[in-house]
Amino acid sequence: MLDRKWIGTINDYVQSCDTSLVQIVVMGLSKSLNHTALNDLGHPLIIARRFHLI
């Protein structure tokens, strides 16, 4: 689980980028990253990286 410092850093970075064309995100299954992807990237298709599956 990411601590709040990293969550804020990731959110700040994503919000500073032009994300209007993002359609697919490949990422781990962290709830924090999932929340950021869904809220800040306009609900893209999320593909979970196999390495992170439990």
mmJSON file of the N, C-alpha and C atoms, coordinates in Angstrom:
{"data_MODEL":{"atom_site":{
"group_PDB":["ATOM","ATOM","ATOM","ATOM","ATOM","ATOM","ATOM","ATOM","ATOM","ATOM","ATOM","ATOM","ATOM","ATOM","ATOM","ATOM","ATOM","ATOM","ATOM","ATOM","ATOM","ATOM","ATOM","ATOM","ATOM","ATOM","ATOM","ATOM","ATOM","ATOM","ATOM","ATOM","ATOM","ATOM","ATOM","ATOM","ATOM","ATOM","ATOM","ATOM","ATOM","ATOM","ATOM","ATOM","ATOM","ATOM","ATOM","ATOM","ATOM","ATOM","ATOM","ATOM","ATOM","ATOM","ATOM","ATOM","ATOM","ATOM","ATOM","ATOM","ATOM","ATOM","ATOM","ATOM","ATOM","ATOM","ATOM","ATOM","ATOM","ATOM","ATOM","ATOM","ATOM","ATOM","ATOM","ATOM","ATOM","ATOM","ATOM","ATOM","ATOM","ATOM","ATOM","ATOM","ATOM","ATOM","ATOM","ATOM","ATOM","ATOM","ATOM","ATOM","ATOM","ATOM","ATOM","ATOM","ATOM","ATOM","ATOM","ATOM","ATOM","ATOM","ATOM","ATOM","ATOM","ATOM","ATOM","ATOM","ATOM","ATOM","ATOM","ATOM","ATOM","ATOM","ATOM","ATOM","ATOM","ATOM","ATOM","ATOM","ATOM","ATOM","ATOM","ATOM","ATOM","ATOM","ATOM","ATOM","ATOM","ATOM","ATOM","ATOM","ATOM","ATOM","ATOM","ATOM","ATOM","ATOM","ATOM","ATOM","ATOM","ATOM","ATOM","ATOM","ATOM","ATOM","ATOM","ATOM","ATOM","ATOM","ATOM","ATOM","ATOM","ATOM","ATOM","ATOM","ATOM","ATOM","ATOM","ATOM","ATOM","ATOM"],
"id":[1,2,3,4,5,6,7,8,9,10,11,12,13,14,15,16,17,18,19,20,21,22,23,24,25,26,27,28,29,30,31,32,33,34,35,36,37,38,39,40,41,42,43,44,45,46,47,48,49,50,51,52,53,54,55,56,57,58,59,60,61,62,63,64,65,66,67,68,69,70,71,72,73,74,75,76,77,78,79,80,81,82,83,84,85,86,87,88,89,90,91,92,93,94,95,96,97,98,99,100,101,102,103,104,105,106,107,108,109,110,111,112,113,114,115,116,117,118,119,120,121,122,123,124,125,126,127,128,129,130,131,132,133,134,135,136,137,138,139,140,141,142,143,144,145,146,147,148,149,150,151,152,153,154,155,156,157,158,159,160,161,162],
"type_symbol":["N","C","C","N","C","C","N","C","C","N","C","C","N","C","C","N","C","C","N","C","C","N","C","C","N","C","C","N","C","C","N","C","C","N","C","C","N","C","C","N","C","C","N","C","C","N","C","C","N","C","C","N","C","C","N","C","C","N","C","C","N","C","C","N","C","C","N","C","C","N","C","C","N","C","C","N","C","C","N","C","C","N","C","C","N","C","C","N","C","C","N","C","C","N","C","C","N","C","C","N","C","C","N","C","C","N","C","C","N","C","C","N","C","C","N","C","C","N","C","C","N","C","C","N","C","C","N","C","C","N","C","C","N","C","C","N","C","C","N","C","C","N","C","C","N","C","C","N","C","C","N","C","C","N","C","C","N","C","C","N","C","C"],
"label_atom_id":["N","CA","C","N","CA","C","N","CA","C","N","CA","C","N","CA","C","N","CA","C","N","CA","C","N","CA","C","N","CA","C","N","CA","C","N","CA","C","N","CA","C","N","CA","C","N","CA","C","N","CA","C","N","CA","C","N","CA","C","N","CA","C","N","CA","C","N","CA","C","N","CA","C","N","CA","C","N","CA","C","N","CA","C","N","CA","C","N","CA","C","N","CA","C","N","CA","C","N","CA","C","N","CA","C","N","CA","C","N","CA","C","N","CA","C","N","CA","C","N","CA","C","N","CA","C","N","CA","C","N","CA","C","N","CA","C","N","CA","C","N","CA","C","N","CA","C","N","CA","C","N","CA","C","N","CA","C","N","CA","C","N","CA","C","N","CA","C","N","CA","C","N","CA","C","N","CA","C","N","CA","C","N","CA","C","N","CA","C"],
"label_alt_id":[null,null,null,null,null,null,null,null,null,null,null,null,null,null,null,null,null,null,null,null,null,null,null,null,null,null,null,null,null,null,null,null,null,null,null,null,null,null,null,null,null,null,null,null,null,null,null,null,null,null,null,null,null,null,null,null,null,null,null,null,null,null,null,null,null,null,null,null,null,null,null,null,null,null,null,null,null,null,null,null,null,null,null,null,null,null,null,null,null,null,null,null,null,null,null,null,null,null,null,null,null,null,null,null,null,null,null,null,null,null,null,null,null,null,null,null,null,null,null,null,null,null,null,null,null,null,null,null,null,null,null,null,null,null,null,null,null,null,null,null,null,null,null,null,null,null,null,null,null,null,null,null,null,null,null,null,null,null,null,null,null,null],
"label_comp_id":["MET","MET","MET","LEU","LEU","LEU","ASP","ASP","ASP","ARG","ARG","ARG","LYS","LYS","LYS","TRP","TRP","TRP","ILE","ILE","ILE","GLY","GLY","GLY","THR","THR","THR","ILE","ILE","ILE","ASN","ASN","ASN","ASP","ASP","ASP","TYR","TYR","TYR","VAL","VAL","VAL","GLN","GLN","GLN","SER","SER","SER","CYS","CYS","CYS","ASP","ASP","ASP","THR","THR","THR","SER","SER","SER","LEU","LEU","LEU","VAL","VAL","VAL","GLN","GLN","GLN","ILE","ILE","ILE","VAL","VAL","VAL","VAL","VAL","VAL","MET","MET","MET","GLY","GLY","GLY","LEU","LEU","LEU","SER","SER","SER","LYS","LYS","LYS","SER","SER","SER","LEU","LEU","LEU","ASN","ASN","ASN","HIS","HIS","HIS","THR","THR","THR","ALA","ALA","ALA","LEU","LEU","LEU","ASN","ASN","ASN","ASP","ASP","ASP","LEU","LEU","LEU","GLY","GLY","GLY","HIS","HIS","HIS","PRO","PRO","PRO","LEU","LEU","LEU","ILE","ILE","ILE","ILE","ILE","ILE","ALA","ALA","ALA","ARG","ARG","ARG","ARG","ARG","ARG","PHE","PHE","PHE","HIS","HIS","HIS","LEU","LEU","LEU","ILE","ILE","ILE"],
"label_asym_id":["A","A","A","A","A","A","A","A","A","A","A","A","A","A","A","A","A","A","A","A","A","A","A","A","A","A","A","A","A","A","A","A","A","A","A","A","A","A","A","A","A","A","A","A","A","A","A","A","A","A","A","A","A","A","A","A","A","A","A","A","A","A","A","A","A","A","A","A","A","A","A","A","A","A","A","A","A","A","A","A","A","A","A","A","A","A","A","A","A","A","A","A","A","A","A","A","A","A","A","A","A","A","A","A","A","A","A","A","A","A","A","A","A","A","A","A","A","A","A","A","A","A","A","A","A","A","A","A","A","A","A","A","A","A","A","A","A","A","A","A","A","A","A","A","A","A","A","A","A","A","A","A","A","A","A","A","A","A","A","A","A","A"],
"label_entity_id":["1","1","1","1","1","1","1","1","1","1","1","1","1","1","1","1","1","1","1","1","1","1","1","1","1","1","1","1","1","1","1","1","1","1","1","1","1","1","1","1","1","1","1","1","1","1","1","1","1","1","1","1","1","1","1","1","1","1","1","1","1","1","1","1","1","1","1","1","1","1","1","1","1","1","1","1","1","1","1","1","1","1","1","1","1","1","1","1","1","1","1","1","1","1","1","1","1","1","1","1","1","1","1","1","1","1","1","1","1","1","1","1","1","1","1","1","1","1","1","1","1","1","1","1","1","1","1","1","1","1","1","1","1","1","1","1","1","1","1","1","1","1","1","1","1","1","1","1","1","1","1","1","1","1","1","1","1","1","1","1","1","1"],
"label_seq_id":[1,1,1,2,2,2,3,3,3,4,4,4,5,5,5,6,6,6,7,7,7,8,8,8,9,9,9,10,10,10,11,11,11,12,12,12,13,13,13,14,14,14,15,15,15,16,16,16,17,17,17,18,18,18,19,19,19,20,20,20,21,21,21,22,22,22,23,23,23,24,24,24,25,25,25,26,26,26,27,27,27,28,28,28,29,29,29,30,30,30,31,31,31,32,32,32,33,33,33,34,34,34,35,35,35,36,36,36,37,37,37,38,38,38,39,39,39,40,40,40,41,41,41,42,42,42,43,43,43,44,44,44,45,45,45,46,46,46,47,47,47,48,48,48,49,49,49,50,50,50,51,51,51,52,52,52,53,53,53,54,54,54],
"pdbx_PDB_ins_code":[null,null,null,null,null,null,null,null,null,null,null,null,null,null,null,null,null,null,null,null,null,null,null,null,null,null,null,null,null,null,null,null,null,null,null,null,null,null,null,null,null,null,null,null,null,null,null,null,null,null,null,null,null,null,null,null,null,null,null,null,null,null,null,null,null,null,null,null,null,null,null,null,null,null,null,null,null,null,null,null,null,null,null,null,null,null,null,null,null,null,null,null,null,null,null,null,null,null,null,null,null,null,null,null,null,null,null,null,null,null,null,null,null,null,null,null,null,null,null,null,null,null,null,null,null,null,null,null,null,null,null,null,null,null,null,null,null,null,null,null,null,null,null,null,null,null,null,null,null,null,null,null,null,null,null,null,null,null,null,null,null,null],
"Cartn_x":[0.84,0.0,0.884,0.545,1.305,0.939,1.952,1.62,1.063,0.486,-0.205,0.72,2.002,2.948,3.035,3.17,3.28,1.97,0.862,-0.447,-0.612,-0.257,-0.34,0.575,1.771,2.729,2.192,1.662,1.105,-0.09,-0.977,-2.152,-1.741,-0.777,-0.303,0.273,1.075,1.684,0.612,-0.301,-1.339,-2.203,-2.54,-3.384,-2.658,-1.327,-0.569,-0.396,-0.755,-0.605,-1.907,-1.786,-2.975,-3.39,-4.446,-4.884,-6.161,-6.498,-7.767,-7.828,-6.682,-6.674,-6.334,-6.197,-5.859,-7.041,-6.768,-7.811,-7.501,-6.207,-5.799,-4.666,-4.745,-3.694,-3.255,-1.957,-1.401,-0.751,-1.198,-0.734,-0.905,-0.367,-0.57,-1.962,-2.287,-3.645,-3.805,-2.934,-3.035,-4.352,-5.058,-6.326,-6.096,-4.972,-4.67,-4.466,-3.702,-3.471,-4.756,-5.545,-6.814,-7.727,-7.789,-8.609,-8.137,-6.835,-6.281,-6.611,-6.426,-6.703,-8.167,-9.056,-10.481,-10.928,-10.446,-10.917,-10.204,-8.904,-8.134,-7.892,-8.108,-7.82,-9.076,-10.231,-11.463,-11.951,-11.765,-12.25,-11.713,-10.385,-9.823,-9.986,-9.713,-9.656,-8.389,-8.52,-7.37,-6.961,-5.697,-5.142,-4.157,-4.396,-3.536,-2.292,-1.157,0.083,0.105,0.478,0.473,1.333,2.436,3.355,2.654,1.662,1.011,-0.19,-0.575,-1.714,-1.333,-2.247,-1.983,-2.713],
"Cartn_y":[-1.179,0.0,1.241,2.19,3.424,4.338,5.026,5.964,7.256,8.08,9.288,10.242,10.273,11.149,10.783,9.492,9.045,9.2,8.973,9.139,10.578,11.524,12.937,13.286,12.731,12.985,12.455,11.25,10.658,11.463,11.834,12.635,13.972,14.641,15.935,15.801,14.755,14.545,14.281,13.372,13.019,14.229,15.017,16.185,17.279,17.266,18.272,17.907,16.696,16.216,16.348,16.407,16.371,14.909,14.534,13.137,12.925,13.876,13.801,12.641,12.146,11.073,9.708,9.623,8.349,7.388,6.208,5.207,3.928,3.593,2.345,2.644,2.035,2.18,0.779,0.52,-0.749,-0.454,-1.151,-0.824,-2.009,-1.865,-2.853,-2.714,-3.535,-3.558,-2.752,-1.818,-0.981,-0.21,-0.219,0.522,2.009,2.525,3.949,4.312,3.485,3.763,3.589,2.606,2.376,3.593,4.114,5.297,6.483,6.69,7.788,7.602,6.383,6.136,6.391,5.92,6.088,7.536,8.245,9.612,10.671,10.519,11.581,11.348,10.121,9.833,9.608,9.853,9.755,8.335,7.48,6.093,5.298,5.153,4.364,2.868,2.059,0.616,0.307,-0.399,-0.709,-2.155,-2.335,-3.666,-3.899,-4.935,-5.23,-5.966,-5.541,-6.229,-7.579,-8.593,-9.963,-10.093,-9.394,-9.473,-9.154,-8.29,-7.827,-8.655,-9.64,-10.467,-11.369,-11.529,-12.376,-13.686],
"Cartn_z":[0.0,0.0,0.0,-0.824,-0.896,0.26,0.787,1.852,1.246,2.078,1.607,0.852,1.21,0.52,-0.958,-1.254,-2.637,-3.384,-2.725,-3.369,-3.826,-2.95,-3.299,-4.461,-4.472,-5.551,-6.875,-6.858,-8.081,-8.564,-7.664,-8.037,-8.631,-8.001,-8.507,-9.914,-10.119,-11.439,-12.501,-12.212,-13.187,-13.517,-12.511,-12.738,-13.521,-13.524,-14.26,-15.739,-16.117,-17.49,-18.26,-19.587,-20.441,-20.574,-19.903,-19.877,-20.686,-21.522,-22.255,-23.252,-23.696,-24.682,-24.092,-22.778,-22.149,-22.271,-22.84,-22.998,-22.242,-22.12,-21.475,-20.496,-19.3,-18.297,-17.876,-17.934,-17.45,-16.114,-15.058,-13.715,-12.789,-11.592,-10.55,-9.971,-9.013,-8.468,-7.18,-6.926,-5.74,-5.754,-4.642,-4.549,-4.763,-4.277,-4.429,-5.891,-6.605,-8.026,-8.826,-8.476,-9.15,-8.975,-7.773,-7.491,-8.328,-8.393,-9.186,-10.663,-11.162,-12.583,-12.914,-12.075,-12.358,-12.24,-11.247,-11.006,-11.834,-12.027,-12.682,-14.169,-14.638,-16.042,-16.875,-16.326,-17.097,-17.334,-16.387,-16.438,-17.634,-17.739,-18.834,-18.578,-19.591,-19.433,-18.632,-17.515,-16.679,-16.916,-17.271,-17.45,-16.323,-15.529,-14.374,-14.848,-14.327,-14.648,-13.946,-14.647,-14.12,-12.886,-12.836,-11.699,-10.382,-10.43,-9.216,-8.791,-9.594,-9.2,-8.05,-7.115,-5.945,-6.11],
"occupancy":[1.0,1.0,1.0,1.0,1.0,1.0,1.0,1.0,1.0,1.0,1.0,1.0,1.0,1.0,1.0,1.0,1.0,1.0,1.0,1.0,1.0,1.0,1.0,1.0,1.0,1.0,1.0,1.0,1.0,1.0,1.0,1.0,1.0,1.0,1.0,1.0,1.0,1.0,1.0,1.0,1.0,1.0,1.0,1.0,1.0,1.0,1.0,1.0,1.0,1.0,1.0,1.0,1.0,1.0,1.0,1.0,1.0,1.0,1.0,1.0,1.0,1.0,1.0,1.0,1.0,1.0,1.0,1.0,1.0,1.0,1.0,1.0,1.0,1.0,1.0,1.0,1.0,1.0,1.0,1.0,1.0,1.0,1.0,1.0,1.0,1.0,1.0,1.0,1.0,1.0,1.0,1.0,1.0,1.0,1.0,1.0,1.0,1.0,1.0,1.0,1.0,1.0,1.0,1.0,1.0,1.0,1.0,1.0,1.0,1.0,1.0,1.0,1.0,1.0,1.0,1.0,1.0,1.0,1.0,1.0,1.0,1.0,1.0,1.0,1.0,1.0,1.0,1.0,1.0,1.0,1.0,1.0,1.0,1.0,1.0,1.0,1.0,1.0,1.0,1.0,1.0,1.0,1.0,1.0,1.0,1.0,1.0,1.0,1.0,1.0,1.0,1.0,1.0,1.0,1.0,1.0,1.0,1.0,1.0,1.0,1.0,1.0],
"B_iso_or_equiv":[0.0,0.0,0.0,0.0,0.0,0.0,0.0,0.0,0.0,0.0,0.0,0.0,0.0,0.0,0.0,0.0,0.0,0.0,0.0,0.0,0.0,0.0,0.0,0.0,0.0,0.0,0.0,0.0,0.0,0.0,0.0,0.0,0.0,0.0,0.0,0.0,0.0,0.0,0.0,0.0,0.0,0.0,0.0,0.0,0.0,0.0,0.0,0.0,0.0,0.0,0.0,0.0,0.0,0.0,0.0,0.0,0.0,0.0,0.0,0.0,0.0,0.0,0.0,0.0,0.0,0.0,0.0,0.0,0.0,0.0,0.0,0.0,0.0,0.0,0.0,0.0,0.0,0.0,0.0,0.0,0.0,0.0,0.0,0.0,0.0,0.0,0.0,0.0,0.0,0.0,0.0,0.0,0.0,0.0,0.0,0.0,0.0,0.0,0.0,0.0,0.0,0.0,0.0,0.0,0.0,0.0,0.0,0.0,0.0,0.0,0.0,0.0,0.0,0.0,0.0,0.0,0.0,0.0,0.0,0.0,0.0,0.0,0.0,0.0,0.0,0.0,0.0,0.0,0.0,0.0,0.0,0.0,0.0,0.0,0.0,0.0,0.0,0.0,0.0,0.0,0.0,0.0,0.0,0.0,0.0,0.0,0.0,0.0,0.0,0.0,0.0,0.0,0.0,0.0,0.0,0.0,0.0,0.0,0.0,0.0,0.0,0.0],
"pdbx_formal_charge":[null,null,null,null,null,null,null,null,null,null,null,null,null,null,null,null,null,null,null,null,null,null,null,null,null,null,null,null,null,null,null,null,null,null,null,null,null,null,null,null,null,null,null,null,null,null,null,null,null,null,null,null,null,null,null,null,null,null,null,null,null,null,null,null,null,null,null,null,null,null,null,null,null,null,null,null,null,null,null,null,null,null,null,null,null,null,null,null,null,null,null,null,null,null,null,null,null,null,null,null,null,null,null,null,null,null,null,null,null,null,null,null,null,null,null,null,null,null,null,null,null,null,null,null,null,null,null,null,null,null,null,null,null,null,null,null,null,null,null,null,null,null,null,null,null,null,null,null,null,null,null,null,null,null,null,null,null,null,null,null,null,null],
"auth_seq_id":[1,1,1,2,2,2,3,3,3,4,4,4,5,5,5,6,6,6,7,7,7,8,8,8,9,9,9,10,10,10,11,11,11,12,12,12,13,13,13,14,14,14,15,15,15,16,16,16,17,17,17,18,18,18,19,19,19,20,20,20,21,21,21,22,22,22,23,23,23,24,24,24,25,25,25,26,26,26,27,27,27,28,28,28,29,29,29,30,30,30,31,31,31,32,32,32,33,33,33,34,34,34,35,35,35,36,36,36,37,37,37,38,38,38,39,39,39,40,40,40,41,41,41,42,42,42,43,43,43,44,44,44,45,45,45,46,46,46,47,47,47,48,48,48,49,49,49,50,50,50,51,51,51,52,52,52,53,53,53,54,54,54],
"auth_comp_id":["MET","MET","MET","LEU","LEU","LEU","ASP","ASP","ASP","ARG","ARG","ARG","LYS","LYS","LYS","TRP","TRP","TRP","ILE","ILE","ILE","GLY","GLY","GLY","THR","THR","THR","ILE","ILE","ILE","ASN","ASN","ASN","ASP","ASP","ASP","TYR","TYR","TYR","VAL","VAL","VAL","GLN","GLN","GLN","SER","SER","SER","CYS","CYS","CYS","ASP","ASP","ASP","THR","THR","THR","SER","SER","SER","LEU","LEU","LEU","VAL","VAL","VAL","GLN","GLN","GLN","ILE","ILE","ILE","VAL","VAL","VAL","VAL","VAL","VAL","MET","MET","MET","GLY","GLY","GLY","LEU","LEU","LEU","SER","SER","SER","LYS","LYS","LYS","SER","SER","SER","LEU","LEU","LEU","ASN","ASN","ASN","HIS","HIS","HIS","THR","THR","THR","ALA","ALA","ALA","LEU","LEU","LEU","ASN","ASN","ASN","ASP","ASP","ASP","LEU","LEU","LEU","GLY","GLY","GLY","HIS","HIS","HIS","PRO","PRO","PRO","LEU","LEU","LEU","ILE","ILE","ILE","ILE","ILE","ILE","ALA","ALA","ALA","ARG","ARG","ARG","ARG","ARG","ARG","PHE","PHE","PHE","HIS","HIS","HIS","LEU","LEU","LEU","ILE","ILE","ILE"],
"auth_asym_id":["A","A","A","A","A","A","A","A","A","A","A","A","A","A","A","A","A","A","A","A","A","A","A","A","A","A","A","A","A","A","A","A","A","A","A","A","A","A","A","A","A","A","A","A","A","A","A","A","A","A","A","A","A","A","A","A","A","A","A","A","A","A","A","A","A","A","A","A","A","A","A","A","A","A","A","A","A","A","A","A","A","A","A","A","A","A","A","A","A","A","A","A","A","A","A","A","A","A","A","A","A","A","A","A","A","A","A","A","A","A","A","A","A","A","A","A","A","A","A","A","A","A","A","A","A","A","A","A","A","A","A","A","A","A","A","A","A","A","A","A","A","A","A","A","A","A","A","A","A","A","A","A","A","A","A","A","A","A","A","A","A","A"],
"auth_atom_id":["N","CA","C","N","CA","C","N","CA","C","N","CA","C","N","CA","C","N","CA","C","N","CA","C","N","CA","C","N","CA","C","N","CA","C","N","CA","C","N","CA","C","N","CA","C","N","CA","C","N","CA","C","N","CA","C","N","CA","C","N","CA","C","N","CA","C","N","CA","C","N","CA","C","N","CA","C","N","CA","C","N","CA","C","N","CA","C","N","CA","C","N","CA","C","N","CA","C","N","CA","C","N","CA","C","N","CA","C","N","CA","C","N","CA","C","N","CA","C","N","CA","C","N","CA","C","N","CA","C","N","CA","C","N","CA","C","N","CA","C","N","CA","C","N","CA","C","N","CA","C","N","CA","C","N","CA","C","N","CA","C","N","CA","C","N","CA","C","N","CA","C","N","CA","C","N","CA","C","N","CA","C","N","CA","C","N","CA","C"],
"pdbx_PDB_model_num":[1,1,1,1,1,1,1,1,1,1,1,1,1,1,1,1,1,1,1,1,1,1,1,1,1,1,1,1,1,1,1,1,1,1,1,1,1,1,1,1,1,1,1,1,1,1,1,1,1,1,1,1,1,1,1,1,1,1,1,1,1,1,1,1,1,1,1,1,1,1,1,1,1,1,1,1,1,1,1,1,1,1,1,1,1,1,1,1,1,1,1,1,1,1,1,1,1,1,1,1,1,1,1,1,1,1,1,1,1,1,1,1,1,1,1,1,1,1,1,1,1,1,1,1,1,1,1,1,1,1,1,1,1,1,1,1,1,1,1,1,1,1,1,1,1,1,1,1,1,1,1,1,1,1,1,1,1,1,1,1,1,1]
}}}
